[in-house]
Amino acid sequence: MGESRFAELKEKEKQARKQIVIESALALFAKKPFFEVGMREVAEEAGISPATIYRYFPSQEELFHEAFIQDISFASIEFKSLVQKDIPASIEEFGIKFANHLIDNESTFQMMTYLMLKNNLANPVMGKFDSVTKIFFDLFEQLLKRHDVKNKNARLYSHSFIASITGILMTFRNYSLKDKKAVRDHIIKVIKITSSLYADQLINK
């Protein structure tokens, strides 16, 4: 019994230290692109030795995966409130919120596109990433249902919409306009047009 409690305590301490490493990585990602952040730098931010960090994350890639998954999972809480409030958000509001979050959290967006494009992710990592993207597919499908959309293809529309927003961001994030505000404004305009197509097709009938 005593050994079991001790093992449980050790595991809790390990998870707490692991969390400190993740939070340190996220703090650094907020300052510069995630691919420029090295394990030694994360270790320094966390207050541990470079050798110790590998006890919790065998590779830099695994740390990136875990940090992204945790970051986007926390962000999904805000999106749930958009869907579940008494008067649910419009398709346009959801799309703009999703885009603005990724624009404001550049490293999150970079990690997301990295995971989308990488074709040899380990199975556990791929499973976690799939579960995160499923959150947004589920939320948008719920939003459609809150707007009384009964189309049997609601799930497919959800996939299409989330993929469309992501594609718009990838296409125009480095668009040759005068400044970042102009780029954001252009992205939002395109998202409004895209959202109106879904609204016209699904909600206004």
C-alpha positions as CSV (number, residue, x, y, z in Angstrom):
1,M,0.0,0.0,0.0
2,G,2.8,2.4,1.0
3,E,4.8,1.6,-2.2
4,S,1.7,2.2,-4.3
5,R,1.2,5.6,-2.8
6,F,4.8,6.5,-3.2
7,A,4.8,5.4,-6.9
8,E,1.6,7.5,-7.4
9,L,3.3,10.5,-5.8
10,K,6.4,10.1,-8.0
11,E,4.2,9.9,-11.1
12,K,2.4,13.1,-10.0
13,E,5.8,14.9,-9.5
14,K,6.9,13.7,-12.9
15,Q,3.8,15.0,-14.6
16,A,4.2,18.3,-12.8
17,R,7.8,18.7,-14.0
18,K,6.7,17.7,-17.5
19,Q,4.0,20.4,-17.4
20,I,6.7,23.0,-16.4
21,V,8.7,22.0,-19.5
22,I,5.6,22.4,-21.8
23,E,4.7,25.8,-20.3
24,S,8.4,26.9,-20.7
25,A,8.3,25.8,-24.4
26,L,5.0,27.7,-25.0
27,A,6.4,30.8,-23.3
28,L,9.3,30.7,-25.8
29,F,7.1,30.0,-28.7
30,A,5.2,33.2,-27.9
31,K,8.5,35.1,-28.5
32,K,9.8,33.5,-31.7
33,P,8.9,30.7,-34.2
34,F,8.8,27.3,-32.7
35,F,11.3,25.8,-35.1
36,E,13.9,28.3,-33.8
37,V,13.5,27.1,-30.2
38,G,16.0,24.4,-29.1
39,M,15.8,21.9,-26.3
40,R,18.7,23.6,-24.5
41,E,16.8,26.9,-24.5
42,V,13.6,25.2,-23.2
43,A,15.6,23.5,-20.5
44,E,17.1,26.9,-19.4
45,E,13.6,28.5,-19.4
46,A,12.4,25.6,-17.2
47,G,15.3,25.8,-14.9
48,I,16.6,22.2,-15.5
49,S,19.6,20.8,-17.2
50,P,19.6,20.0,-21.0
51,A,20.1,16.3,-20.1
52,T,17.1,16.3,-17.7
53,I,14.6,17.5,-20.3
54,Y,15.1,14.3,-22.3
55,R,13.7,12.3,-19.4
56,Y,10.3,13.9,-20.1
57,F,10.5,14.3,-23.9
58,P,12.8,11.9,-25.8
59,S,12.9,14.3,-28.8
60,Q,12.3,18.0,-29.7
61,E,9.5,16.9,-32.0
62,E,7.7,15.1,-29.3
63,L,7.8,18.3,-27.1
64,F,6.5,20.4,-30.0
65,H,3.6,17.9,-30.5
66,E,2.7,18.0,-26.8
67,A,2.9,21.7,-26.5
68,F,0.7,22.2,-29.6
69,I,-1.9,19.7,-28.5
70,Q,-2.2,21.3,-25.0
71,D,-2.3,24.9,-26.4
72,I,-5.1,24.2,-28.9
73,S,-7.0,22.1,-26.4
74,F,-7.1,25.1,-24.0
75,A,-8.1,27.4,-26.9
76,S,-11.1,25.1,-27.7
77,I,-12.7,26.1,-24.5
78,E,-13.4,29.6,-25.9
79,F,-14.9,28.1,-29.0
80,K,-17.2,25.8,-27.0
81,S,-18.7,29.0,-25.4
82,L,-19.4,30.4,-28.9
83,V,-21.4,27.2,-29.8
84,Q,-23.1,26.6,-26.4
85,K,-24.2,30.1,-25.4
86,D,-28.0,30.9,-25.5
87,I,-27.7,32.5,-28.9
88,P,-25.0,30.6,-30.7
89,A,-22.4,32.4,-32.8
90,S,-23.0,32.7,-36.5
91,I,-20.9,30.7,-39.0
92,E,-19.0,34.0,-39.8
93,E,-18.3,34.7,-36.1
94,F,-16.9,31.2,-35.6
95,G,-14.7,31.4,-38.7
96,I,-13.3,34.8,-37.8
97,K,-12.7,33.7,-34.2
98,F,-10.8,30.6,-35.5
99,A,-8.7,32.7,-37.9
100,N,-7.9,35.4,-35.4
101,H,-6.8,32.9,-32.9
102,L,-4.3,31.3,-35.3
103,I,-3.1,34.8,-36.6
104,D,-2.6,35.9,-33.0
105,N,-0.8,32.7,-32.1
106,E,1.6,32.3,-34.9
107,S,3.6,29.4,-33.3
108,T,0.4,27.5,-32.8
109,F,-0.5,27.9,-36.5
110,Q,3.0,26.9,-37.5
111,M,2.9,23.8,-35.4
112,M,-0.5,22.9,-36.7
113,T,0.5,23.2,-40.4
114,Y,3.7,21.2,-39.6
115,L,1.7,18.4,-38.2
116,M,-0.7,18.5,-41.1
117,L,2.0,18.3,-43.7
118,K,4.3,15.8,-41.9
119,N,3.7,12.3,-43.3
120,N,5.6,10.1,-40.8
121,L,4.2,11.0,-37.4
122,A,4.4,8.3,-34.8
123,N,1.1,6.7,-34.1
124,P,0.5,8.1,-30.6
125,V,1.3,11.6,-31.8
126,M,-1.0,11.2,-34.8
127,G,-3.8,9.9,-32.6
128,K,-3.5,13.0,-30.3
129,F,-3.4,15.4,-33.2
130,D,-6.5,13.7,-34.7
131,S,-8.3,14.1,-31.4
132,V,-7.5,17.8,-31.4
133,T,-8.7,18.5,-34.9
134,K,-11.8,16.4,-34.1
135,I,-12.6,19.0,-31.4
136,F,-13.1,21.7,-34.0
137,F,-15.0,19.4,-36.4
138,D,-17.3,18.5,-33.6
139,L,-17.8,22.1,-32.5
140,F,-18.6,23.3,-35.9
141,E,-21.0,20.4,-36.5
142,Q,-22.7,21.3,-33.2
143,L,-22.9,24.9,-34.3
144,L,-24.7,23.9,-37.5
145,K,-27.2,21.9,-35.4
146,R,-27.8,24.8,-33.1
147,H,-28.8,26.7,-36.2
148,D,-31.2,23.9,-37.0
149,V,-29.2,22.5,-39.9
150,K,-30.4,18.9,-40.3
151,N,-28.5,18.1,-43.4
152,K,-27.1,14.6,-43.2
153,N,-23.8,15.9,-44.6
154,A,-23.3,18.3,-41.7
155,R,-20.1,16.4,-40.7
156,L,-18.7,16.8,-44.2
157,Y,-19.6,20.5,-44.2
158,S,-17.7,20.8,-40.9
159,H,-14.6,19.2,-42.4
160,S,-14.9,21.5,-45.4
161,F,-15.3,24.7,-43.4
162,I,-12.5,24.1,-41.0
163,A,-10.2,23.1,-43.9
164,S,-11.3,26.2,-45.8
165,I,-10.3,28.5,-43.0
166,T,-7.0,26.8,-42.6
167,G,-6.3,27.0,-46.3
168,I,-7.2,30.7,-46.4
169,L,-4.7,31.4,-43.7
170,M,-2.0,29.4,-45.4
171,T,-2.6,31.1,-48.7
172,F,-2.7,34.7,-47.5
173,R,-0.6,34.9,-44.3
174,N,2.4,36.2,-46.3
175,Y,0.3,38.1,-48.9
176,S,2.2,41.1,-50.3
177,L,0.2,43.9,-48.7
178,K,1.6,47.0,-47.0
179,D,1.4,45.7,-43.4
180,K,0.1,42.9,-41.1
181,K,-3.1,44.7,-40.4
182,A,-3.8,44.8,-44.2
183,V,-3.1,41.1,-44.5
184,R,-5.4,40.3,-41.6
185,D,-8.2,42.5,-43.0
186,H,-7.9,40.7,-46.4
187,I,-8.0,37.3,-44.7
188,I,-11.1,38.3,-42.7
189,K,-12.8,39.6,-45.9
190,V,-12.2,36.2,-47.6
191,I,-13.4,34.3,-44.6
192,K,-16.6,36.4,-44.5
193,I,-17.3,35.5,-48.2
194,T,-16.6,31.8,-47.4
195,S,-18.8,31.9,-44.4
196,S,-21.7,33.5,-46.3
197,L,-21.6,30.6,-48.8
198,Y,-22.1,28.1,-46.0
199,A,-24.7,30.2,-44.4
200,D,-26.7,30.7,-47.6
201,Q,-26.4,27.0,-48.4
202,L,-27.2,25.6,-45.0
203,I,-28.9,28.1,-42.7
204,N,-31.0,30.4,-44.9
205,K,-33.0,27.6,-46.4
